[in-house]
Amino acid sequence: MPFPDFRDAAHPARCSERPAVMLIDAHAHLDHYEEPREALARIERRRILTLANAMDPASYERNLALAQQCPFVLPSFGIHPRRAAEHADHLAELRPLVEQSPLLGELGLDFHWVRDEETYPRQIEVFEFLVRTAAEQGKIVNLHTKGAERRILHTLRAFGVSRAIIHWYSGPMDVLDEMIAEGYFFTVGVEVLYSRQIQAVARAIPPRQLLSETDNPGGNRWLVGEVAPPDIVADVVAAVAELKGLPQEKMEALIQANFLRLVGDDPRLDTIRALLEKQAGTG
């Protein structure tokens, strides 16, 4: 089924075919597409660097296969908090995948959407294992924080994690302020097109710590009932630019520069850094 045309929807697009700046989708689940070929084609045509987050080992393997088909896909291994209870007794089996992955995600805690409180200790066990390992290896973590924002902040501080992407933050503003002070990066996604709360979060995040995401294919489907194409991330960037009082082109370049700064000199991400630097040099 083809993607809907968002260009004449309520949020006129702002989707673009300009190749000068690489768009960043810092949180997606490409393996969740029933048929990912069209999504991959759009990602490559628009040059959208896409972090393909995993939910579990099988999810990671599917994303690795998709990355072989598109140079703009960066797969990462993680255990989503909804899947944590299944893996808490098998942490040693996860270590080779953690070692292989250049960054870790999606991982975190969920004390809001996950209603079964009996799973919370197992969530914490898996989360702390992954954060501890990320800290030991100096890897970026891509975090799910819903309903557990302060606990996650405490854990990151305890293990000395300095490079973190906070995915789709919608928690307390005082914890947001503390996370900002720690220097973490924050993705703003499609909910910014609809939600005043998320717009307030986006306004609060300093421009140098902003990233963009789609959480495709589930994000927009959860909000309005239809899967959005990968290039809806351009609409997200345009909405954030408007909130910040910046031209869209400047915000696109800023987010690209932010992600490049997050990558830093990490040797595991040499290929991604080279891709970004090449694009920045032609912009």
KAHU-V754187 format. One record per residue. N is the residue number from 0. PSI is psi in degrees with one decimal (* if undefined). Layout:
n:N psi:PSI
n:N psi:PSI
This chain:
n:0 psi:125.7
n:1 psi:156.0
n:2 psi:149.1
n:3 psi:155.4
n:4 psi:106.2
n:5 psi:-4.2
n:6 psi:-24.2
n:7 psi:31.4
n:8 psi:-171.6
n:9 psi:-23.0
n:10 psi:86.1
n:11 psi:142.6
n:12 psi:143.8
n:13 psi:1.3
n:14 psi:145.8
n:15 psi:154.0
n:16 psi:7.9
n:17 psi:129.4
n:18 psi:-1.3
n:19 psi:-35.8
n:20 psi:138.0
n:21 psi:124.4
n:22 psi:153.0
n:23 psi:121.2
n:24 psi:95.7
n:25 psi:7.1
n:26 psi:107.6
n:27 psi:167.7
n:28 psi:75.6
n:29 psi:-29.4
n:30 psi:-11.4
n:31 psi:-10.0
n:32 psi:135.3
n:33 psi:-37.4
n:34 psi:98.2
n:35 psi:-3.2
n:36 psi:-42.0
n:37 psi:-38.6
n:38 psi:-45.0
n:39 psi:-38.2
n:40 psi:-42.0
n:41 psi:-40.4
n:42 psi:-44.1
n:43 psi:-39.8
n:44 psi:-42.6
n:45 psi:-4.6
n:46 psi:64.0
n:47 psi:106.6
n:48 psi:118.8
n:49 psi:118.7
n:50 psi:111.2
n:51 psi:98.2
n:52 psi:147.5
n:53 psi:153.8
n:54 psi:-24.5
n:55 psi:179.7
n:56 psi:-41.0
n:57 psi:-39.9
n:58 psi:-42.9
n:59 psi:-43.6
n:60 psi:-39.7
n:61 psi:-40.0
n:62 psi:-35.7
n:63 psi:-41.6
n:64 psi:-40.2
n:65 psi:-36.5
n:66 psi:-27.1
n:67 psi:-18.8
n:68 psi:-10.0
n:69 psi:121.6
n:70 psi:-9.6
n:71 psi:7.5
n:72 psi:125.3
n:73 psi:104.1
n:74 psi:148.0
n:75 psi:149.2
n:76 psi:139.4
n:77 psi:167.8
n:78 psi:113.4
n:79 psi:144.9
n:80 psi:-27.2
n:81 psi:-21.0
n:82 psi:-1.8
n:83 psi:-41.6
n:84 psi:-29.4
n:85 psi:-20.6
n:86 psi:-2.6
n:87 psi:-29.8
n:88 psi:5.1
n:89 psi:37.2
n:90 psi:-36.1
n:91 psi:-30.8
n:92 psi:-20.5
n:93 psi:-19.9
n:94 psi:-41.7
n:95 psi:-35.2
n:96 psi:-38.3
n:97 psi:-43.3
n:98 psi:-40.7
n:99 psi:-37.3
n:100 psi:132.0
n:101 psi:-19.1
n:102 psi:169.4
n:103 psi:134.6
n:104 psi:146.1
n:105 psi:135.2
n:106 psi:166.0
n:107 psi:-156.2
n:108 psi:150.0
n:109 psi:105.4
n:110 psi:17.7
n:111 psi:-64.2
n:112 psi:-30.2
n:113 psi:111.1
n:114 psi:-23.4
n:115 psi:98.8
n:116 psi:-19.7
n:117 psi:-20.1
n:118 psi:-12.1
n:119 psi:-44.7
n:120 psi:-34.4
n:121 psi:-37.3
n:122 psi:-48.1
n:123 psi:-41.5
n:124 psi:-47.3
n:125 psi:-43.9
n:126 psi:-47.0
n:127 psi:-35.4
n:128 psi:-46.6
n:129 psi:-40.1
n:130 psi:-41.6
n:131 psi:-44.4
n:132 psi:-40.6
n:133 psi:-41.1
n:134 psi:-42.1
n:135 psi:-35.9
n:136 psi:-2.1
n:137 psi:37.5
n:138 psi:152.2
n:139 psi:142.6
n:140 psi:141.9
n:141 psi:112.6
n:142 psi:136.8
n:143 psi:125.1
n:144 psi:7.8
n:145 psi:119.5
n:146 psi:2.2
n:147 psi:31.0
n:148 psi:-47.7
n:149 psi:-38.5
n:150 psi:-40.4
n:151 psi:-43.3
n:152 psi:-44.9
n:153 psi:-43.0
n:154 psi:-43.6
n:155 psi:-41.9
n:156 psi:-42.2
n:157 psi:-36.7
n:158 psi:-1.5
n:159 psi:32.8
n:160 psi:124.6
n:161 psi:-21.5
n:162 psi:103.6
n:163 psi:142.4
n:164 psi:118.7
n:165 psi:111.9
n:166 psi:125.7
n:167 psi:55.6
n:168 psi:132.3
n:169 psi:24.6
n:170 psi:-161.2
n:171 psi:141.8
n:172 psi:-27.9
n:173 psi:-37.2
n:174 psi:-38.3
n:175 psi:-46.1
n:176 psi:-40.2
n:177 psi:-38.3
n:178 psi:-38.6
n:179 psi:-44.0
n:180 psi:-27.1
n:181 psi:-11.0
n:182 psi:13.1
n:183 psi:159.3
n:184 psi:154.1
n:185 psi:129.5
n:186 psi:138.9
n:187 psi:132.4
n:188 psi:-156.9
n:189 psi:-20.9
n:190 psi:-19.6
n:191 psi:-20.5
n:192 psi:-14.3
n:193 psi:-23.3
n:194 psi:125.2
n:195 psi:-33.6
n:196 psi:-46.7
n:197 psi:-33.3
n:198 psi:-38.5
n:199 psi:-40.2
n:200 psi:-45.5
n:201 psi:-39.6
n:202 psi:-34.7
n:203 psi:-25.4
n:204 psi:126.7
n:205 psi:142.8
n:206 psi:-35.0
n:207 psi:-6.0
n:208 psi:14.7
n:209 psi:138.3
n:210 psi:165.9
n:211 psi:156.3
n:212 psi:170.2
n:213 psi:-28.5
n:214 psi:27.8
n:215 psi:150.9
n:216 psi:-0.2
n:217 psi:-26.0
n:218 psi:-59.3
n:219 psi:-32.8
n:220 psi:-40.0
n:221 psi:-35.8
n:222 psi:-45.2
n:223 psi:4.1
n:224 psi:7.5
n:225 psi:145.7
n:226 psi:131.2
n:227 psi:151.8
n:228 psi:158.6
n:229 psi:-32.0
n:230 psi:4.5
n:231 psi:-15.6
n:232 psi:-27.4
n:233 psi:-35.4
n:234 psi:-38.7
n:235 psi:-47.6
n:236 psi:-40.5
n:237 psi:-41.1
n:238 psi:-41.0
n:239 psi:-40.0
n:240 psi:-42.2
n:241 psi:-41.0
n:242 psi:-33.3
n:243 psi:-4.4
n:244 psi:34.8
n:245 psi:153.8
n:246 psi:148.9
n:247 psi:-42.8
n:248 psi:-38.5
n:249 psi:-39.0
n:250 psi:-40.2
n:251 psi:-45.8
n:252 psi:-37.1
n:253 psi:-44.3
n:254 psi:-39.3
n:255 psi:-44.6
n:256 psi:-36.7
n:257 psi:-44.7
n:258 psi:-37.2
n:259 psi:-38.9
n:260 psi:-37.7
n:261 psi:-43.7
n:262 psi:-40.4
n:263 psi:-138.2
n:264 psi:25.8
n:265 psi:115.5
n:266 psi:-22.7
n:267 psi:-15.5
n:268 psi:26.3
n:269 psi:-43.5
n:270 psi:-42.5
n:271 psi:-42.0
n:272 psi:-43.4
n:273 psi:-39.2
n:274 psi:-45.5
n:275 psi:-43.7
n:276 psi:-37.9
n:277 psi:-43.7
n:278 psi:-41.8
n:279 psi:-34.1
n:280 psi:-19.5
n:281 psi:-3.7
n:282 psi:*
